[in-house]
Amino acid sequence: MFTVYALYSPSYDKIYVGYTSDLDARMLSHNKLGKKGWTIQFRPWEIVHTEEFETKAEAMNREKQLKTAKGRKVYLGFNRKEVRPVARRAHIRRLADAGSPECYDFCKYYAAFFSRSNREV
């Protein structure tokens, strides 16, 4: 049995699609054990979609389909534009709270802006 899965990193607003025969072990690798690869840069990951297939070939075909822009939007029903502002706000607030010198003014301005817009909603 093979599982095709989609992961989302709310901290970095990234989507990752893959397949595996052991989802628990793969998630542990993505979030903790992995030492190299693209996904270690954008931890932590959350599972947002899974599908199971009998054969590896079926799983690979579905993974390929989901990796297209149409696949992410239509088949996963995952529109990053709905999630992106929340992720950006959280990232900007984290940088502002940490006092990051390279973006201090930028972060303080946008953190204040997002705080105001949240109160008005």
QUILIN-V582123 format. One record per pair of residues at least 12 apart in sequence whose C-alpha atoms are under 7 Angstrom apart, sorted by the first residue. I is the first residue (numbers start at 1). J is the second residue. Records with the same first field share a line. If there is no record, write none. Layout:
I->J, J
//
This chain:
1->21, 52, 53, 54, 55
2->19, 20, 21, 52, 53, 54, 55, 56, 59
3->19, 20, 21, 23, 50, 51, 52, 53, 59
4->18, 19, 20, 50, 51, 52, 59, 63
5->17, 18, 19, 49, 50, 51
6->18, 47, 48, 49, 50
7->45, 46, 47, 48
8->45, 46, 47, 48
9->42, 43, 44, 45, 46
10->87
11->87, 91
12->42, 87
13->84, 87
17->63, 67
18->63
19->59, 60, 63
31->43, 44, 45
49->76
89->114
92->107, 111
93->107, 111
95->107
96->108
//
